[in-house]
């Protein structure tokens, strides 16, 4: 049975992100899609629970700080239950990478105790449901190049540049 998510917009100078909340916390974050609608319909503001409204305020502040290249001081509860155990380990390792720093896929694989799984780390980065706040953009190829990014390399370059990383 699929969990019903509440979806609320976050307007930023970079466009409108969509935050997805479950009963357990922030479960997803979608990048702006230009003039295209998001993948799901928005939950009316008055239908959001008190907890979700509180989480949304925290998410909004954290996202705006992260988009400015700053440390996010506080996050709402994260619902990463859709990920495998391996993916959750990778996402935990990503959260330890400070703004302005990068790691290679191989370094993340080693950090999660699976040194031969650099490609699988790339897959986990691509499956990251909460990009920007779980900073998969800080993972680069072994040669220091950008590698891939679900939202496109333009976003990855922009996020890293705002954190002071020159690639």
VEXGUBA-656681 format. One record per atom (N, C-alpha, C): x, y, z. Coordinates in steps of 0.02 Angstrom, whole numbers, plus 50000, padded with zeros to 5 digits. Layout:
XYZ
...
END
This chain:
500424994150000
500005000050000
500445006250000
500325010749953
500725016749947
500485022049996
500965025250029
500805030450078
500595036850042
500075039950066
499855046250037
500315051850060
500575055550013
501025061050029
500665067650024
500845072250068
500605079150063
501145083050027
500955087149979
501435090649937
501315098149944
501855101749959
501815108949968
502375112449930
502235118249901
502745121749863
503225125749908
503835126449883
504325130849915
504575135549860
504375141749865
504575146749815
505265149549833
505725149149785
506395151749794
506575156149734
507125159649738
507345163649680
507555159149622
507645152749634
507815148049582
507215144349553
506625145949576
506025142549554
505665139349612
505115136049596
504705132849648
504865125449654
505115123549712
505245116649728
504595113749758
504515107149754
503945103949786
504205099249840
503965100349901
504155096149958
503605091049969
503805084749977
503335079249988
503405076850060
502855076650096
502865074550166
502435068350177
502695063750216
502305058050239
502115059550312
501805054850344
501645055750415
502285055450457
502835053250427
503465052550465
503945058350454
503835062550403
504285068050391
504365069650317
504875073450301
505025075350231
505235069050194
504875067350141
505005061150104
505265062450034
505225068650011
505455070149943
505505077549931
505925079349882
506005086249862
506115086349787
505685089849751
505735090249678
506025096949658
506475096949610
506745103049582
506205106649542
506285113149533
505805116849490
505805113849420
505225114049389
505145111249322
504955116649271
505155122749282
504985128149236
504235129249236
503935129249178
503215130249173
502825123649177
503185118049184
502855111549187
502595110249257
502005107349263
501755105749330
502165100149361
502155099749427
502505094349463
502185087649448
502475082449476
502235075749463
501585074149500
501395078249547
500795076949587
500455083449605
499825083049624
499465089149641
499635091349712
499615097949721
499775100849786
499215099549836
499425098949898
498945098249953
498735105249973
498085106649978
497875113250000
498185114950068
498405121150076
498745123250138
498335121650200
497675122550196
497265121350255
497175113850270
497405109550225
497365102350236
498005099450266
498515103650272
499145101450301
499075101050377
499315095750406
499285095150478
499755100250511
499665101150575
500095105850612
500825103650607
500955097150614
501635094650609
501935096050540
501545094750487
501805095850420
501925103250408
501495107550433
501615114750425
502265116750459
502395113950518
503015115350554
503615112650515
503555106450490
504095103550450
504215107550387
503665110050357
503735113850295
504115120350306
503975123650361
504345129750378
505085128250387
505245122850422
505935120750432
506265118950365
505895115350323
506155113350257
506295119550215
505835124350215
505915130450176
506545134250196
506635135150261
507235138650286
507865134850266
507865128350276
508455124250260
508615124450185
508105123850144
508215123950071
508495130650049
508225136050074
508465142750054
509185143750077
509355141350136
510055141750160
510515137650114
510295131550099
510705127150057
510795130049987
510265132849959
510315135849892
510785141849891
510875144949948
511345150649953
512055148249967
512145141649973
512815138849985
512995138550059
512505139450103
512635139550175
512465132850208
512725131950267
512575126050307
511845126150327
511515120550321
510825120050345
510845118250418
510585122650459
510635121750531
510155116450558
509575116050529
509065111450556
508665108650498
508515102250502
508085098950452
507465096250488
506925095350451
506355091950481
506515084550487
506095080650519
506205073350517
506205071050444
506655066550427
506705064050359
506405057050357
505975055850308
505695049250297
506045046150237
506545042150251
506935038950198
506755031550190
506165029850214
505965022750216
505875019750146
505825023750094
505755020950027
506425018250001
506975019950034
507625017650011
507825010950041
508285007550008
508555001350034
509025002950092
509234997950128
509714999050182
510355002150155
510594999650098
511195002350067
511095009750048
510535011250015
510415018249996
510395022750058
510065020550110
510025024550171
510715025750201
511165020750198
511845021750221
512205026950179
512115026650114
512425031450069
512155038450084
511505039150091
511205045650104
511455048450171
511565044050220
511845046250283
512555048850274
512955045450233
513635047750220
513645054350183
513165055350138
513135061650101
513005067550148
512605066450199
512445071750246
513045074050287
513585069950287
514185071650323
514675075950282
514525076850218
514965080850176
514775088250186
515245092250209
515105099250223
515055103350159
514685108850161
514665113350103
515385115450084
515505115750020
516165117549996
516645111749989
516425105850009
516835099850003
516515095049954
516925090749925
516655085449882
516985078849901
516665073449880
516935066649889
516805063049823
517215058049810
517105053849751
516615048249769
516335045249718
515895039649728
516265034149765
516905033049748
517305027949781
517415029549855
517515035949871
517605037949941
516975036649981
516395037849951
515765036549986
515675029049995
515845025149944
515805017849949
516225015250007
516825017950013
517265015950068
516975018150135
516685024150137
516395026750199
515815022550225
515445019350180
514885015150201
515085007850209
515745006550205
515994999750216
515924995050158
515824997850098
515744993750037
516204996549982
516864995949991
517334999249946
517294997649872
516974992149854
516934990249782
516274992149751
515904996649782
515234998149758
515145005349734
515665008149704
515625015149682
515035016249633
514925011449588
514355012149541
513685011949578
513635007649627
513025007249667
512915013649707
513455016749728
513405023249762
513115028349714
513345028149652
513065032649601
512315031549593
512105025249594
511395023649590
511005026249650
511315025649709
510985028149770
510935035749767
511445039049741
511415046349734
510845048249686
510785044549632
510255045849584
509555044549612
509515040149662
508865038549693
508715042949754
509175047449770
509095051849828
508435055649823
507965054549869
507315057849865
507315065149888
507855067149922
507865073949950
508515077449930
508595078649864
509215081949841
509265088949871
509845091649870
510045098049900
510125097149975
509595095050010
509645094250083
510035087950102
509985082750062
510445077150065
510895078250005
511485080950016
511885084049962
512245079249915
511865075849873
512165071449823
512565075449771
512425081949766
512795086149719
513535086749738
513705084949799
514405085449823
514815079249806
514515074549770
514875068449750
515065069249677
515715068249664
515995069149597
516365062849575
516535062649512
516905056949485
517605056849514
517935051149509
518615050349536
519105055349506
518995057449444
519445062149412
519285069449429
518805070349475
518625077149496
518095080449454
517885077149400
517365079949357
516675079049389
516185082449363
515525082449394
515185075649398
515265071449349
514895065149348
514175066649328
513695063249357
512995064249340
512615067849394
511995069649377
511545072749426
510845072249399
510385069749439
509705068549416
509375074849389
509495080549421
509185086849399
509565090149342
510115087149322
510525089949268
511165093049294
511675092849253
512335095449274
512325102949286
511875106549254
511825113749266
511675115149340
511205111349368
511035112049439
511625110149482
511955104549466
512515102249507
513065107449507
513225110149450
513745115349445
513545121449485
512915123549478
512665129449514
512715128549590
512485122849615
512505121549687
513225121449713
513665118149677
514365117849698
514685124749695
514545128549642
514835135249636
514615139749694
513985139149714
513755143149770
514085141249836
514345135149839
514695132949899
515445134349893
515655137449837
516355139149828
516785133849798
516475128749768
516845123349735
516915125049662
517545125349638
517665126649567
517815120049532
517385118549483
517485112249444
517515114149372
END
